[in-house]
Amino acid sequence: MRLSLVMLAATAQALPSLPETVVVETRIVAPAGTSSPSVTKIDGEWLAEAGKVDVAGALEGVPGLLALTQAGEGSQTSLFTRGTNSSQTELLLDGRRLSPGFSGSYEPGRYQLSGIASLEILRGASSSLYGANALGGVIDIRLRDPLKDDRSTQVKAEAGSYGRISAGLSYLDRNAGPTSTAGLVLDLSTLREDGWRNNADRNSSHALGKAVWALSSECQANVIFSTDQTHAGLPGQRSASGLDDPNDWQKDTGWLISPGIQWSRDGFRGEVFWSHSESTVTSYVDGTSFYGPYLYHQRFLLSRDELTVLGESEINRRLTLGYGLTYETTTFDQKALDPFSLNWRDTQEGFGAWLRTDWKVTDADRLRVGLRKDSFTDYSGKTSYEFSWLRALRPGLTLQAKVATAFRAPAANDLAYGTSQNKPLRPESNLSTEIGVRHVAEGPFGPAWTAVVFENKLSDLIDYDPADNYRTFNIGKARTRGLELGGEVRPAIGWRLFGSATWLEAEALSDYLGVVAAGERLLRRPDLALSAGVEVRPSSACVVGVVATWLHGREDFDFNTGSRVDLSNSLQLRLWVRYSLSGATDLSLRVENLTNERAELTSIGYPAAPRSVYLGLSRKF
């Protein structure tokens, strides 16, 4: 098993040794030693060992990043990356962009982790490389390589509290011979549960896969694919009068297929891929809120195509040039299934071009400069840039300073009901600065620690204009800034202590529709998030771990009273045990919310899921 932390705070999932390569920061496979302090890589084997089941859970303890679910694992998730919101962080599958849906937000709990190779996380403004929606950062789900990783077939099952039953299959194989030329990795998972609240049941199925063909020693073709389906009840707020209406539900389906070709030769590496993805969300909400009786029954369809060409050339031993072009077209279709909603359909196109240099100025100094231009058919285009400087202070200690801009494109629900005074919307913008330090452990027992100071200045945030029938316009401004810390140490063989801390100041610089006024804190973000844990291996067959997460200083808006309220501080404990019966069969136990903490996590009216216990069995063939 190999666990990895790359260059930012040592997360609760990380060991001090660096991985061999990282992709998320350059879009091309790069040595880990060239990565910035804002990149974290979490090994997939560790995620399985610790009982992590979805992307939202895997992000626990990552400094500067917080994923909070409304009704437990797999439910709707609020994702805050350095204080930015859910629609401002991009989610990828092996470098291919997944469909964000009508709101522009991703659901990290929707994507299962069965059999993945790793999770790579890039915090901070990243639009100079990834374009729209990378305003706050990027999360990349990396699949295993069927031509390099070990052949295996694994089946697993888990059962536990609130009627939860899940099963999964992970398969990796390739053709025989001294040199494999074709391989396949396939990961399947399914889950059903009754949920801990009324109308919180969920049924979901998920598949990820990757097929690879080695056309020559320099060229490789691949096809990446995924599909998922979820049907879940919508429990609603505890404080709302229509609590737990048994009629409320949502069904999500989606799929992606993406063939591509990669090649390398004489200092050049390149890739071209096409992606087609579709997403359908159908929801039914029938009840009473603080506004009175209501009924919403809608279906949201999204179809997206992307063609991307990118490359990297080593000009000389000190200078590398990266470049790329991308074209995408997205069709949105909103269908009203009730008498009150609006039918709306639109097709948008976008084109982006970028250039990136990596210059090793001296043996200790490295300068990176990136520039990207994006244009769109339905709203204003955007130019984004990055300037980054890294200095090796001494072996194992690196300093980085970075200034970058990024943007989030208007989502379909920003456009569907029209814009204020019919003015075209502008993308939301971010001017980001950060300074970070990384210390890599020297030897097996040396400490690893990191620290990053950051600031995001957000402008042109999209809000609703009450003076023009609540149509959208660019008015919002905000600022987030803070400090991320992380570290780990191995005091003895078989012991690992780890922890992380994020201090965040998230402030509105303009009024938001009466919910947030200029000078007030942005809602739901904690001003302090702490994570601390210990992992013990009493023998080669057993591992025991426990981690505590504390959230402090959060505010929300109560629409029932029309006022801001303080959310209680939250302390969550998580325990996991894994025991190997043989080299191929493992038993697992995990306990979520060990102390039965009931503080509200995501927002007012959504208390934490109570203590739950799950037993699992896995078998490799």
Secondary structure as the mmCIF struct_conf table of DSSP 4:
data_model
#
loop_
_struct_conf.conf_type_id
_struct_conf.id
_struct_conf.beg_label_comp_id
_struct_conf.beg_label_asym_id
_struct_conf.beg_label_seq_id
_struct_conf.end_label_comp_id
_struct_conf.end_label_asym_id
_struct_conf.end_label_seq_id
BEND BEND1 MET A 7 ALA A 9
TURN_TY1_P TURN_TY1_P1 ALA A 12 GLN A 13
BEND BEND2 PRO A 16 SER A 17
HELX_LH_PP_P HELX_LH_PP_P1 LEU A 18 PRO A 19
BEND BEND3 GLU A 20 GLU A 20
STRN STRN1 THR A 21 VAL A 22
TURN_TY1_P TURN_TY1_P2 VAL A 24 THR A 26
BEND BEND4 ARG A 27 ILE A 28
STRN STRN2 ALA A 30 PRO A 31
HELX_RH_3T_P HELX_RH_3T_P1 ALA A 32 THR A 34
TURN_TY1_P TURN_TY1_P3 PRO A 37 SER A 38
STRN STRN3 VAL A 39 ASP A 43
HELX_RH_AL_P HELX_RH_AL_P1 GLY A 44 GLU A 49
TURN_TY1_P TURN_TY1_P4 ALA A 50 GLY A 51
STRN STRN4 ASP A 54 ASP A 54
HELX_RH_AL_P HELX_RH_AL_P2 VAL A 55 ALA A 58
TURN_TY1_P TURN_TY1_P5 LEU A 59 GLY A 61
TURN_TY1_P TURN_TY1_P6 PRO A 63 GLY A 64
STRN STRN5 LEU A 65 THR A 69
BEND BEND5 GLN A 70 GLY A 72
TURN_TY1_P TURN_TY1_P7 GLU A 73 GLY A 74
BEND BEND6 SER A 75 SER A 75
STRN STRN6 THR A 77 THR A 81
TURN_TY1_P TURN_TY1_P8 ARG A 82 GLY A 83
STRN STRN7 THR A 84 THR A 84
HELX_RH_3T_P HELX_RH_3T_P2 SER A 86 GLN A 88
STRN STRN8 THR A 89 LEU A 93
TURN_TY1_P TURN_TY1_P9 ASP A 94 GLY A 95
STRN STRN9 ARG A 96 ARG A 97
HELX_LH_PP_P HELX_LH_PP_P2 LEU A 98 SER A 99
TURN_TY1_P TURN_TY1_P10 PHE A 102 SER A 103
BEND BEND7 GLY A 104 GLY A 104
HELX_RH_3T_P HELX_RH_3T_P3 PRO A 108 ARG A 110
BEND BEND8 TYR A 111 TYR A 111
STRN STRN10 GLN A 112 GLN A 112
TURN_TY1_P TURN_TY1_P11 SER A 114 GLY A 115
BEND BEND9 ALA A 117 ALA A 117
STRN STRN11 SER A 118 ARG A 123
BEND BEND10 GLY A 124 GLY A 124
HELX_RH_AL_P HELX_RH_AL_P3 SER A 127 TYR A 130
TURN_TY1_P TURN_TY1_P12 ALA A 132 ASN A 133
BEND BEND11 LEU A 135 GLY A 136
STRN STRN12 GLY A 137 ARG A 142
HELX_LH_PP_P HELX_LH_PP_P3 LEU A 143 ARG A 144
TURN_TY1_P TURN_TY1_P13 PRO A 146 LYS A 148
BEND BEND12 ASP A 149 ASP A 149
HELX_LH_PP_P HELX_LH_PP_P4 ASP A 150 ARG A 151
STRN STRN13 SER A 152 GLY A 160
HELX_RH_3T_P HELX_RH_3T_P4 SER A 161 GLY A 163
STRN STRN14 ARG A 164 ARG A 174
BEND BEND13 GLY A 177 THR A 179
STRN STRN15 ALA A 182 GLU A 193
BEND BEND14 TRP A 196 ARG A 197
TURN_TY1_P TURN_TY1_P14 ASN A 198 ASN A 199
STRN STRN16 ARG A 202 ALA A 214
BEND BEND15 SER A 216 GLU A 218
STRN STRN17 CYS A 219 GLY A 233
TURN_TY1_P TURN_TY1_P15 ARG A 238 SER A 239
BEND BEND16 ALA A 240 ALA A 240
TURN_TY1_P TURN_TY1_P16 SER A 241 ASP A 244
TURN_TY1_P TURN_TY1_P17 PRO A 246 ASN A 247
STRN STRN18 TRP A 249 ARG A 265
TURN_TY1_P TURN_TY1_P18 ASP A 266 GLY A 267
STRN STRN19 PHE A 268 SER A 289
TURN_TY1_P TURN_TY1_P19 PHE A 290 TYR A 291
STRN STRN20 GLY A 292 GLU A 314
BEND BEND17 ASN A 316 ARG A 318
STRN STRN21 LEU A 319 ALA A 336
BEND BEND18 ASP A 338 SER A 341
STRN STRN22 TRP A 344 TRP A 359
BEND BEND19 THR A 362 ALA A 364
STRN STRN23 ASP A 365 PHE A 376
BEND BEND20 THR A 377 TYR A 379
STRN STRN24 LYS A 382 ARG A 394
TURN_TY1_P TURN_TY1_P20 PRO A 395 GLY A 396
STRN STRN25 LEU A 397 ARG A 408
HELX_LH_PP_P HELX_LH_PP_P5 ALA A 409 ALA A 411
HELX_RH_AL_P HELX_RH_AL_P4 ALA A 412 LEU A 415
TURN_TY1_P TURN_TY1_P21 ALA A 416 TYR A 417
STRN STRN26 THR A 419 THR A 419
HELX_RH_3T_P HELX_RH_3T_P5 SER A 420 ASN A 422
HELX_LH_PP_P HELX_LH_PP_P6 LYS A 423 LEU A 425
STRN STRN27 GLU A 428 HIS A 439
BEND BEND21 GLU A 442 GLY A 443
TURN_TY1_P TURN_TY1_P22 PRO A 444 PHE A 445
STRN STRN28 ALA A 448 ASP A 465
HELX_RH_3T_P HELX_RH_3T_P6 PRO A 466 ASP A 468
TURN_TY1_P TURN_TY1_P23 ASN A 469 TYR A 470
STRN STRN29 ARG A 471 VAL A 489
BEND BEND22 ALA A 492 ALA A 492
TURN_TY1_P TURN_TY1_P24 ILE A 493 GLY A 494
STRN STRN30 TRP A 495 ALA A 508
BEND BEND23 LEU A 509 SER A 510
STRN STRN31 TYR A 512 TYR A 512
TURN_TY1_P TURN_TY1_P25 LEU A 513 VAL A 515
STRN STRN32 VAL A 516 VAL A 516
TURN_TY1_P TURN_TY1_P26 ALA A 518 GLY A 519
BEND BEND24 GLU A 520 GLU A 520
STRN STRN33 ARG A 521 ARG A 521
HELX_LH_PP_P HELX_LH_PP_P7 LEU A 522 LEU A 522
TURN_TY1_P TURN_TY1_P27 LEU A 523 ARG A 524
BEND BEND25 ASP A 527 ASP A 527
STRN STRN34 LEU A 528 SER A 539
TURN_TY1_P TURN_TY1_P28 SER A 540 ALA A 541
STRN STRN35 CYS A 542 HIS A 552
STRN STRN36 ARG A 554 ASP A 558
TURN_TY1_P TURN_TY1_P29 PHE A 559 GLY A 562
STRN STRN37 SER A 563 LEU A 567
HELX_LH_PP_P HELX_LH_PP_P8 SER A 568 ASN A 569
STRN STRN38 SER A 570 SER A 580
BEND BEND26 LEU A 581 ALA A 584
STRN STRN39 THR A 585 GLU A 592
BEND BEND27 ASN A 593 ASN A 593
TURN_TY1_P TURN_TY1_P30 LEU A 594 THR A 595
STRN STRN40 GLU A 600 GLU A 600
BEND BEND28 LEU A 601 SER A 603
TURN_TY1_P TURN_TY1_P31 ILE A 604 GLY A 605
STRN STRN41 PRO A 607 PRO A 607
HELX_LH_PP_P HELX_LH_PP_P9 ALA A 608 ALA A 609
STRN STRN42 SER A 612 LYS A 620
#
